[in-house]
Amino acid sequence: MPTLLSGRNGLLTGLLLTVLWGCGGPAAPKREYADVTGKVTYKNQPLTKGQVMFQPPTGAVAAGDIKSDGTYSLKGVIGPNTVTIVDRAEMGQTDINKPETRQPPKSSIPEIYGTPNSNLKFDVKAGANKADFDLK
């Protein structure tokens, strides 16, 4: 006498149970986001290009482009975030026929601000947030 979990019936039952129970494992935590705006300056002058990135302890980075007046905006994860800022100078002229002449873009701010060791932190709260960064 065949059982419910044997042969073709077993395969169908197993498939049905998998669909009903899902793929297993805990659901990812629901992230809450809030608007963050601000201005980035270096030596009291606004940065005119680059990117500001907010990294929560877990999850994806939120990034906002720096506009020509030094302002940026992004949607950051509510809670503590490590902040990194990158500002790349324009690439110099290169000869397309000589790839060895290509130089990587240089930062106009200290490289430390573009790493997790920047010591820049911001605690995003629910609602609107203002986070200005005056780099030295």
C-alpha positions in Angstrom: 0.0 0.0 0.0 1.6 3.3 -1.1 2.0 6.1 1.5 1.1 9.7 1.1 4.8 10.6 0.8 5.8 8.0 -1.8 6.4 8.4 -5.5 4.6 11.1 -7.4 2.2 12.0 -4.5 5.2 12.5 -2.3 6.8 14.9 -4.7 3.6 16.9 -5.1 3.0 16.9 -1.3 6.6 18.1 -0.6 6.3 20.9 -3.2 3.0 22.0 -1.7 4.4 22.1 1.8 7.4 24.1 0.6 5.2 26.6 -1.1 2.9 26.9 2.0 5.7 27.2 4.5 7.9 29.5 2.3 11.7 29.1 1.8 12.4 29.1 5.5 14.7 31.3 7.6 13.7 34.4 9.5 12.4 37.4 7.6 14.8 40.3 7.1 14.2 43.1 9.6 12.0 45.8 8.3 14.1 49.0 7.8 12.8 52.4 8.4 14.2 55.3 6.5 14.2 59.1 7.0 15.2 62.1 4.9 18.7 63.5 5.5 19.9 66.7 3.9 23.0 68.8 4.6 26.0 70.6 3.3 29.6 69.4 3.0 32.4 71.9 3.3 36.2 71.6 3.3 38.3 74.4 4.8 35.1 76.5 4.9 34.4 76.1 1.2 31.6 73.9 -0.2 32.5 70.7 -2.0 31.2 70.9 -5.5 31.1 67.2 -6.4 31.3 63.8 -4.8 29.1 61.7 -2.7 28.0 61.3 0.9 27.3 57.7 2.1 25.5 56.6 5.3 26.3 53.0 6.4 24.1 51.5 9.1 25.5 48.7 11.3 23.8 46.2 9.0 22.3 46.6 5.5 22.9 48.6 2.4 24.6 52.0 2.2 22.4 55.1 1.4 24.2 57.6 -0.9 23.5 61.1 -2.1 25.4 63.1 -4.7 27.0 66.4 -3.6 25.7 69.3 -5.7 27.7 72.3 -6.9 26.7 74.3 -3.8 27.9 71.5 -1.4 24.4 70.3 -0.5 23.2 66.7 -0.7 20.1 64.6 0.2 19.5 61.0 0.8 17.2 58.5 2.6 19.1 57.0 5.5 18.3 54.1 7.7 17.0 55.3 11.0 19.6 54.7 13.7 23.4 55.1 14.0 25.3 55.4 10.7 29.0 55.7 9.8 29.4 58.4 7.3 31.9 58.5 4.4 32.5 61.3 2.0 34.3 61.1 -1.3 35.2 64.0 -3.6 37.1 63.2 -6.8 38.9 65.9 -8.8 38.4 65.8 -12.5 40.6 63.4 -14.4 43.4 65.0 -16.3 43.9 64.8 -20.1 44.9 61.4 -21.3 46.0 60.1 -24.7 43.4 57.5 -25.7 46.0 55.6 -27.6 48.3 55.3 -24.5 46.3 53.8 -21.6 49.4 54.0 -19.4 48.9 57.8 -19.3 45.5 57.5 -17.5 45.7 58.6 -13.9 43.2 57.8 -11.3 41.1 60.8 -10.1 42.6 62.5 -7.1 40.7 63.5 -4.0 40.6 67.1 -3.1 39.9 66.2 0.6 41.9 63.9 2.9 41.4 60.3 1.8 40.4 59.3 5.4 36.9 60.8 4.9 36.3 58.2 2.2 36.9 55.2 4.5 35.0 53.7 7.4 37.8 55.1 9.6 36.6 58.6 9.0 35.1 58.9 12.5 32.1 60.7 11.0 28.9 59.5 12.6 25.3 60.5 12.4 22.2 59.2 14.2 19.3 59.3 11.8 16.0 60.0 13.5 12.4 59.6 12.2 11.3 62.7 10.2 13.6 65.3 8.6 17.3 65.3 9.5 20.0 67.9 8.9 23.6 66.7 8.8 26.2 69.2 7.9 29.9 68.2 7.7 32.7 70.7 7.9 35.8 68.8 7.0 39.2 69.9 8.1 
